[in-house]
Amino acid sequence: MCSGAGSCCALARTGAPSSAESASTASSGAQPSASRRSPFGGTIAHGNYTLSLGPRFSYAMFGLDGFAFALNCGFDRVRLPAPLPVGSRVRMRAVLSDISDIAGGVQIAVTQTFEREGTDKPVCVAEMLTRAYTG
């Protein structure tokens, strides 16, 4: 599922942090033996951790030129259709879903689809809302 030139951001790694890895690493703090007995066969990343990667990937993919400032307004829809095992590689696709006028600027909706390497089902699909103001 992670194909298409320019449509995905660089891969990030989830798992225990090390000095050689990027800021997108995390430690789960879960008990390894209990995690192995789970339906997932091991520790999985928290959905909020996956969602928190969105701004990091977005900044690497696009910018908002011509505005004085922008505010992250949150998310309109968030779905977590598949688990993200710790140690997996994940990347994000971003699609501009909507732009609407608001007082002093625009509201931008971007659909973010997080994909785990080697699987077809996304691990997270979220619609991020941003308001960009002209002054």
Secondary structure as UniProt FT lines:
FT   TURN            5..6
FT   STRAND          12..13
FT   TURN            19..20
FT   TURN            23..24
FT   HELIX           32..36
FT   TURN            39..40
FT   HELIX           47..61
FT   TURN            65..66
FT   STRAND          69..79
FT   TURN            86..87
FT   STRAND          89..102
FT   TURN            103..104
FT   STRAND          105..116
FT   TURN            117..118
FT   STRAND          124..133
//
